[in-house]
Amino acid sequence: MNVSVLYVGSSLLAPLRNAERELNREYKLDLRVTACNFGSPLSDNEWREVDNDLSEADVVFVIHVMDGENAARLIPALENHKERHAAVIVINCMPDLIRRTRMGRLDINRLVGDANSETGRHGDTETGRSAAGQKKVSREAIRFLSAAGSWIGRQVGGRRSNGDKNQIKHGHAQHLRLLDRLPGILRLVPTAGGLRDVKNYLNVFCYFLQPTPANVRSMILYALKEYVADERLKKARIKVPAPEHMPSVAIYHPDATKLFETFAGYQKWYATERRQSLVHSSQSKHLLLDPESTVGLLLMRPQVVSQTTKHYDALIRALEAEGLSVIPALSTLMDNREACAKFFVDDQTQVSRLKSQVLGKKQDQSPKSKAQTADRSRVSQILSLTGFSFVGGPAMNDSEAAAEFLQHLNRPYRSAVSLDTQTIDAWRESQTGLNPVQAGMQIAIPEIDGATEPFIYGGIPASGVEPVALDDRCVRFARRLKRWNRLRTAPRGELKLALTLFCFPPNKGNIGTAADLDVFPSIWDTLNKLRAEGYDVELPASANVLRDELIGGNAEGFAATANVAYRMSVDEYRRLCPYVDEVENEWGPAPGRVNSFGGELVIQGLQLGNVFVGVQPTFGYEGDPMRLMMARSGAPHHGFMAFYTYLSKVLNVDAVVHVGTHGAMEFMPGKQIGLSGECWPDRLIGELPNIYIYSVNNPSEGSIARRRSYAELISYLTPPIENAGLYRNLATLKDLVMSYRQSTNEPERARLFESIEEYSGQLNLSVTTAGASPPS
């Protein structure tokens, strides 16, 4: 017998494989379970495999399929093989798919829009109860069937049709309260007649809600027992266990033997068993859930319940290895607010207020209220590993509710990525990186909620059945979070910062240029503010002095465009930078010809106490400086690589601030989105927190900076006035001068010079040649 499971996510495959193996061993069923992840559009070859599986399936499960393209192809495929299927069980999918649910006498198509008449037909003929009582039970059963089967689809449909935001915002809490009553209602639903199949669907849904390995096994066995006419099933006298119950929100830790439903229970375990296991570790003193060094993690509940947590476990241990403690909270599929309020806030008044946001009650918006919440926070930052929006899950996004809730928490919010709809192998080989479904769901939507650090840390291998960690990425990510944490907690006078200016095209006149920003006065004001807040800053007398010191200084002695702050030998460069060989394949032996002098690499900038004002090197290609922008191959030149190596390995700055729109680092070769350790922006920024002062009118390139260099954007407004430009004759003269400067043809230069003289006379301007004769 055959079961086909079409699903979205990464938590089901391993339990399905285990269920197939265990059921065959126990009942000798010759069972074959096929599974396909519908997280992204399937190729024609993949669709042929799906269609073949459907043609042989006795029972079909369709779970979490919301993608229009896949659903559009699946619906006719289900119809084509309708006579073969003993049951089609569709859970949490788009409405058109939900209507394909068929289990015995239950056909959702006949129930849609006519639930009352359906209950009337089964009213008082099933049991000896009173007609009124039986109708009430039947109506409740149909109501739960609708809620369980198509809640996500109804939310999407409701949002499109009437835009009732209150219904959408608070529907999740109503949904959970409804499902809490489900087991009690099921005991009253008769097991004979037409309602038997309604009850069977709801029983399957109860297993689905708690996708432990045992419940996934029971879900398949239950469907086979009820709907497949096979003598082996009858002879086995199968008794399917009741669903295992798991808490909807809880705290998980890979070293614990249970889930913790209260923070107090987790805190006690963490302070005793956890600390004892690390008594000889130099990090043990930090593992006390100190709010200043604790990361609040949001985990997908199905992953933990189904015991597919290898990627979570590796990241948790990497964070703890860096001296950070963790509160890994299980979150419900659709809403993270309940878990955050229960486990990340240490104040019952504030917990009640935050929880009431979930239920839609009026909130206290006073500044004092927000400050109290922040002071009572148990975490220093929040890291979502769910891959979905903060409020809304996979089907929708309530960014207003998310922003309101996170504003009260007042803690940095980050969202890392596990590869759920493509394999690790496909991601590594892709020039693009993430596929469109993953990029939209796990990068773009969390960004709307305010999430940063879209870092890839795990996924499913091509030959695997469950997510695994990318160990080197987990270590890198943990170190980045540790550095972000240090920025919040270290004394200001100890912190080192690098303010990076741009110089494009490369000449003295373009140092410190940026779109719609007066860079040097902005930096000078920033330095003033930093010093006032306790940073160690040696402040120049004015913005003009700062400019003169940076552009002048010792620059002339090194034939450089700016002051040289550091000279890096090739030996030091090789020792500190692990990518030198790859750079040499593109640019030849170090130090190369860009940003080098006398066999050394030169770092341009000014050291002002603990603040370094540096000049980012040019792209590198003369005549084609944009050639490297997001190229599929190539590498930054030695000077560019040495600059960021200097910041991270020599100065060991705590953060880099890129000043203005925009630089070159985020446009270096590599994947477009979802970078790997082979991508040059990822290599250049390394573990440095990146703060990017970016023009508010350029969100598209700002998104590139966020996604390809993990930047936290601080927006600045465009100037309230614009450059009026030159009137026609002056504009013509400007064009003539530019043509003269760029021309290499002497006769043409002579003609241009004559035209320049003519226009200058007309405009009452004189041509000064500094004693030189005009070209002949």
N, C-alpha and C positions, 0 to 999 in steps of 0.2 A: 504494500500500500504506500501511497505517496502523499506528502504534505508539501505545499509550496508556500513560502513566507516572503512577502514583498514588503520592505520596511525602509525607514529612514533612521540612521543613527549608527552607533558603533557598539551598543551594549547587548544586542540580541544574538549575534552570530555564535559566540562561544557557548551560551546556554542552549541554543538550538542544537549545536553539534553534540553537546553532552546529553541532551534529551534523546536524540536519535540513538546514540550508543547505549544508553541505559535502558531505554524501552525495548530495544532489540535484544539486549542481554536478558532482561527480566521476563519478557512476554513472547519472545521468538516471533516477532511480527513481520520480519523482513521489511522494516520501515525505511523509507528514504525521505529525508527532509532536505529540500532545496531552498536556498535563500538568496535573495538579491537585494542589495542596497540601492534604493531609488533616490538617493540623496542628490544625484545630478543626472542630467539627461543621458540616456543609454545609447550606445552605438547600435547600428543595425545588427551586428553579430551578437551583441548582448541581448537585443530584443528577440532574436531567433531562439536563443537559449531560454529566455523567459517564456516565450510562446510554447516551446517544446515541453517545458516543465508544467505549464498550465494544461496542456493537452493530456498529461498523464496524472494530474493531481486529483486525489479524492477530496481533500480539504484544502482551501486556500485561505490564508490570512493576509490581509492588507492593513498595514499599520503606519500611521504618521505620514502618509503620502499626500503632500500638498502641492507638489510641482505640477503646473498645468500641462506641460508637454508630456511628462510621463503618464499622468492621469488620462490625458486624451488618447494615448495609445493603449493604455491598459483597459479602458472601458470596453472597446470593441473586442479585445482579446478575451475578456471574461465572457462576453456574450457569445463569442464563437465556440467556446468550450463549455457552455452552460450545462448541457446535458451530461457532461462527464463529472461535474462537481457535485459531491454529496452535500457540501456546505461551503459557502463563501462568507467569511467573517471579516467585516471591515470595521476598524476602530480608529477614531481620531483622524479622519481624513476629510478631504473636501467633500461637500454635499453630494456631488454627482457620483462619487465613489461610494459614499455611505449607502446610497439607494440600491447598490448592487448586493447588499447583504441578503443572503438567503440561507435559512436554516430550517429545514422541515417545512412547517406551515407558515413560518415567519418570512414575509417578504416586505422589506422596508418600503418598496415602491407603493405598496397598498396602504401603508401606514401614514405616509407623508400627507399632511394636511387633513387627515381623517381619523385621528386617534380616538375621538369620542365614539364614532360609529364602530370602530374596531372593538372597543371595550364593551359596547352594547351587545355585540354578537356573542361575546363570551361571558356576559353578565352573570346570570345565576344558574348556569347549566353545569359548571365545573365542580362545585362542591355543594354541601348542604347549607352553606351560610345564607344569610338573608341577601336578597337582591341588591339592596342598597350597599351593604357591606362589601359584597363581591365586586360591585361596580367601582367602589372606592379603591379596592386593592388593584383592580385592573387598570384604572386610570393612573394610579401611582406607578405601576409596572411600566406602562407605556411612557409615562413621564420620565422615568429613570432611563429607559431605553433611549429616548431622544437625547437626554442630557449626556449619557455615557458615550453614545455612538458618534454624535456630531457636534459636540460643544465647540470645538475649534472652528469647524466649518461655519457654524451659526455666528460665531464672533466675527469671522471674516465677512460673511454675507451681511451681517448687521452694520458693519463699519462702512461697507460700500453703499448700502441702500439708504440708511437713514442717518448715519453719522452720530448716533446716540453715544457720545463719549462716556457719559456716566455709566451707561449699561456696560460698555466695553471695559471701563476702568475697574469696576467693582464686580464684574461677572465672575472672575476667578474665585473670589471668596465665596460667592453664592454657590458656585459649582462644587467647591470642596465641602460646604455644609450639606449640600444635596447628597453627595456621594457618601458622606459619613453615615447617612441614614440607610444606605443601600442594603447592608447585611440584614438589618431588622426588617425591612420591607420584603426581602427575598424569602424570609421564613414564612411569610403569609401568602406568597404567590403559589397557586396550585401547580403541581407537577404533571398534570394531565391536560389533554385537550390543547387548544390553540395557544394558551398562555405558557405551556411547557417550553416552547421554543423561545419565547421572550425571556423566560427565566434562565434558559440555557445561555442566551447571549449575555445576560447580566452576570451570570456566573463566570463566563469566560472573561468578561471585563474585570471582574474582581481579581482574577489571576494576573491579568495584564497590568493592573494598577500596582501590583507588588511583584515585579519581574525578577524574583529570586530564581536561581537555577531550578529549585524544586517546583516553583510555581509555573515556570515556563514549561517544564516537563509535564506538569499536571494539566496545563492549558491544552497542550497537544493531545494528551491522552483523553481528556474530557471530550474534545471534539470528535476524536476517532470513535470513542465508546458510544456517543449519542447519535452519530450520523453515518458511520461507515458500516455497511452490512458485510461483515467478514466473520466467518466461523471462529477464527482464532480469538477474536475479541469476545465472542460469546463464551467460549470455553474457558477463557482466562478468569472469568468472574471478577472483572476489574472493579475495584473500589477506589475512586479518585479522592485523594486527601483534600480536606478543606484548605483554602488559601492560607499561606503563611502571612502574618501581619508584620509590617515594618512601619516605623514612624514616618510621618510625612516630612518632618524636618528633624534633624538630629546632627550630632557632631561625630565625625569619623576620624580615625587615625589608624594607619597601617599596622602599628604595633599594639593596638588595643584589640581585645577579644570580643568587643561588643560596641554598639552604637550608644552614644550618650544623648539622652533626651533633655538633659538640663546642663547648663554651663557649670553649675556647682559640681556635678558628678565628673565632668571632664577635667575641671580644674584640680580636683582631688587626685584623680589618676595621674594627671600630668606632673603634679608636684611630688608624687610618691614613686610609683612604679617607673614612670618615665625618667625622673631624675636619678633614681638608683641605677638604671641601666646605663646612664651616662656619667656615673660618678667619677670616672677616670678621664673624662673628656674635658678639654680646656673650654669647651663651649657650654658645659652644664650649668654654669652660673647664669647664663642668659635664658635658659629654657624654663622660665617661671611665669610665662604669659604676661610679661610686662607690657602694658599698653603702648609703650614707646618703641617696642621692638617685636610686636606681634602682627603677623599678616593674617587677615581674615580671608579665607578661601571659600568660594562658592562652587560646590561640586554638583554635577548632575546626579540626581537621586537614582535614576535607573542604572547608571554605571556602578554605583556603590552597591545597590541592592542585588544586582546581577553578578557582583564580584569580578567585574572587569575594570580593575583599578590600578594596573601596573604603571600607567602614565602618571596618575595622581600620586601614587606612592613615591615614585622617583623624584617628582618635583617637591613634594613635602620634605623628603629627606635632604634634598639639595638645599632648601631654605634653612633647615635646621643645622646643616653643616656650616652655613655661613653665620651662625649665631642668632638667627631669627627664630622665634617661636611661632606656632601656627594654631589657628582655630578653623579647621576644615569643616564647613557646614554643608549638610545636604540641603539642597534647595528643590522646591517643587518645580515642575516643568514650566509653569507659566508665570511665576512671580517670585522674585528674590527678596521681597521686602519682609516677609514673615520671618525668614531665617536670619536676616540682618538684625531685625528688631529684637529677636529672641536671644541671639548669641553675641552680637557685636556691640551692644549698648548696655552699660552697667548702671542703670538707673530705672527703677520701675515706673516712675512718672513719665520719663521720656519713652520708655518701651511702650507704655500704653498709648502715648500720643502717636508714635510711629506706627504702631499696629493699627490705630484708628484710621490712618491714611489708607490702609488697604481696604477698610470697610467704607471709606468715603465720608467720614465725619469731619466736621469743621476743625481746622488746625490753628494752633497758636503760632503766628508768624513773627513774633517779636524777636529782635536780635538776641535778647537774653535767653530765650528758649533755644536758639541755635547754638549759642555758646555753651549752654549747659549740656547739650547733647554731645558736643565735641569733647568737652572736659570729661564726660563720662564714657567716652568710647573705650572699648577694650582692645581696639586694633589701631595700628598706625597707618595702614592702607588696606584696601580691599582689592582682591584679585578674583575675577570671575573666570572659571574654567568651564562654564556651561555651554559656551558657543552660541548663546541666544541673547535677545534683548533682556534688559533688566526687569522690565514689566511687559509681558506679552508672549514670551516663549518663541516658538518657531513660526507662529501664524500671524503675529501682529506686533506692534511696538507702540507702547504708550510712553513716549519720551517725556511728556509733561509730568506724569506721575513719577517717572524715574528721576527727573531733575529735581522735583520737589523733595523727594525722599533723600536723595544723595546730598542735596544742599544742607539738609538738617544734620546728616551724619558728618559732613565737613571733613571727609577723608579722601585722599587720592583714590580714584577708581580706575582699575586696569582690567584688560580683557585679553587673555592669552588664547592661543588657537591649538586645538587638537584636530588632526586631519580626519574628519568623519565621512566626507562624501568623495574622497579620493585617497588612494593609497600613498604611503610614504614614497614608494618607488616612482609613482606617477608624478608626484610633486617634485621630487629631486630632478627628474628628467625634463620637466616642463620649463620652457623659457619664461612663460607667464607667471608661474608659481601656483597660486590658488585658482581653482576653476571658478566660474562666475557665481555659482550657487554658494560656494563657501565664502568667496570674497564679499558677497552681499550680506549673507546671514551672519558671518562671524567677524567681519571687519567693519563694513559700512554701518550696519544697524547699531552695534555697540558704540560706534563713534557718535551717533546721534544722542546716545545717553551720556556722552562725555568720556567714554573709555579711551585709554591710551595703551601703549606698549603691545601692539598686535604681534606677539612673539610666537613662533611655531615651536612647540615643545614635545609633541608626540603625535601618534596616529596609528593606523592599521597597516602593517606590511602587506605586500601583495599576496604572500603565502600564509598570512596570519588570520586569526579569527577574533582577535580582540586588540584594543589599543595597547601600544607599548610606548615607552619613553624614548626620546632622543636624548641620551644621557648628557652629551656635551652641550646641547642646547639648554637642558634643565640647569646645568651648572652655570652657564653664562647668564641665563635669565635670573637665577637666584642672586648672583653677584650684582646684577643691575638693580634689583629690588633693594638689596642691602645698601647700595650707594644712594638710592632715592631716600631710604630711611635715614641715612646719615645726614643728608641735607636738612631733614626736619629736626633732628635731635642734637647735632653737634653744636658746640659753642661757635657763634658766628666768627670769632677771631681765628678759629682753627681752619675754617673752610678755605679752599683754594678754588678760584674760578678762572675760566678762560673766556674772554669776550672775543669772538672771531669776526673780523671784518672781511669784506670781499674786495677783489680787485679785478674787474673785468670790463673791457679788455685790459691786459696787463700794462699799466703805466702809472706814473705817480699821480696823474690827474684823476685816475679812477679808483684810488684807494679810498675805501669808506663810502662807496656809492651804494645806494639801495633805492628801490622803487618807492617814491612818495615818502621818504624819510630823510631828515637832516641828521646824518649819522653821528658826526663828532659832537655836536651839542647834546644829542640823545645819550651818547656814551658818557659824556661828562656829567650830565644830570644823574645818570645811573650810578656812576662812581660816587657822587655826592650822597646819594640815597644809601648805598651800601655802607659807606663809612659811618653815616648817622646811625645805622642799625647794628654797628659793632664789627663789621668786617675790617680786616687789616688792609687799608688802601692808602697808597701814596698818591695824593691827588694833585695833578698839574694845576697851575694857576688859573687856566681857562681852557675852553674848548679849542681855541686857536693854538695855545701852547701845546696842548695834547696832539693836535694835528702836526705841528711843526716838529715835535720830538719824534713822532712816529715816521713821518715822511723823510725827515732829515737824519739827525743822529749820525751814525757811522755808515749810512747807506752808500755814499759815494765811494768809500774805500773798498767796498765789496761789489761794486757795480750792481747794486741791488735797488729795487724800487722802494724799499722801506728799511728802517733801522734793523740791523741784525742782532737778535737777542741771544742766539745760541748757535754754535757750530758743532754739528754732529759728525763724528768720524764714520767712515764706512764700517769699521769694525763694530762700533757701538750700534749703528743702524742694523747690521746683520744680527747682532746679539739680541736686540730688543724686538725686532720685527720678524715674525715667522713667515712672511710672504715675499721676501726679497727675491727668491728664485723666480717666482711667477712674474714679478714686476720686471725682472731682467729679461725674461722671454719676450716682453713687449718693448722695452725701452733700452735694452743693452745693459752693460755693467754699471753698477752704482759707482759714483753718485749721479751719473747722468749729466745732462746739460741744463736742466731747469732747476732753479733754486740751489745751485751749487757754486762753490768758489774754492779754488786751490785744493781740489781733491776732497772737499768736505761738503756736506749738506748744510745749508744755512736756513735757520728758522727766523722769520721776520716778525718783529713785534716789540712791545715794551713791557717790562716787568714793573708793576706798580704795587709793591707790597705783595699780598697774596692774590692779587688779580693780574692776570696776564692779558694784554690786549694784543692779539696776534692777527696777522694778515694771511688769509687762506691763499695758498698758491693758485696760479691759473690752471686751467684744464690741462694745458701742455702742448697741444698741437698748433704750431704756427700756421696761420693761413686758414685753419679749420678748427677753431677752438671748441666748437660744439660737437665735435666728432664722437666724443665719449658718452654723450648724454644717453643713458639707459641703453647702451649698446649691448649686443648679445655676447660680445667677447671683448677682450682688451683688459687693461688695468690702469689705475692711476699711476702717474710717473713717480719716480723716487722722491722728489721734493714734496709732493702731495702726501705720499705715504709717511714720509719722515715727520711732517707737521703734526699729524694726529698721533703718531708714535711718541713724539715729544710731549704732547699734552697728557697722554695717559701713562707713559712709562718713565718719563724723566721728571716733569713737573708733578705728575700724579694729581692732577686737578680733580676736584669732586664733581664738577659739572662743566659743560661747555655751553656757552650762550652764543648762538649764531644771530648776528645783528642785522636785521633787514631782509628784504625780499630781493634776490635770494642767492645762495651760494651754489657750489658745484657738487658737494659731497653726496647729497641725496639723489643725484642724477648719474652717479657712476654705474658701470656695468653690473648687471645682475637681474634677478627676477623682478617683474613689475610689482608684484604684491605677494606677501608671504615669503620673506627672504630666508635663505639658508646661510650656513656658515661659509659658503663659497661665493656669496654675493659681496661685492666690494663696499657698498654702504654699511652693511652689517660688520664687515671687518674693520672699517675705518672708525666707526663710532664705538665698537667694542662694548665695554661695560659702562661707558660714560653716560650719565643722564644728559639729555639734550634738550635745552630750552631754546625755542626759536621765536624771535620777534618777527612777526609776519604781518604783511598788509592784509587788512580785513577784506579788501576787494579782490583777493586772489585765492578763493577757497580751493580751486582745482589743484594748483601747485602746492598749496598748503597741505592738502591731503597727501600729496606725494612725500612731502617732508615728514608727515606723521607716520606714514606707512613704511617708507624706505629708510628712515633714519631714527624711528621711534621718538619723534620730537613732540614735546609739549608746546603747543603754540600759544603765544601771547600776542593778541592782535593789536595793531595800531590803526587809527583812522587815517584816511587819505586827507591831504591838505584841503582846507575849505576853498582855496582859490587855485586856479590853474595857470600855467604859463601861456600868455597870450600869443607867443610866437613873434616872428618878424613879419613886417609888411613886405609886399611883393619884391621891391628892388633889393632890399637887404637880404631877403631869402635867396634871391638869385645870386647875389654876391657871395653869400655863404656857400652855396653849391659850387660856384666857380673855385673858391679857395680850397674846398674839399677835393675837387677833381684835380686841382694843381698838385696838392700834397700826395695824392695817390698815383698820379701818372708817372710812368718811367720812360715815356717817349719824349725826347727833348724838343722836337719840333712842336708837338702838341702842347708841351709845357709853355713854350714861347707864346703860342697863340692864346693860351689861357691867361698868361701874365698880362698880355695886352688888354684882354677883356677885363681883367681885374682892375687895371689902371683906369680904364674907361669908366667902369661903373663907380669906382672910388671917386673919380672927379665929379660925376653927376651927383653923388651923395655927399659931396664936400668932405671926403675922407682922403687922407694922404697915404701913399704906399711907402713904407720904410723898408729899405733893403739892407740896413746896417752896413753901408759902404760897399756892398757887393753889387755888381752889375747884373741887370736882369738877364735871364738865360737867352742865348742867341739861337 
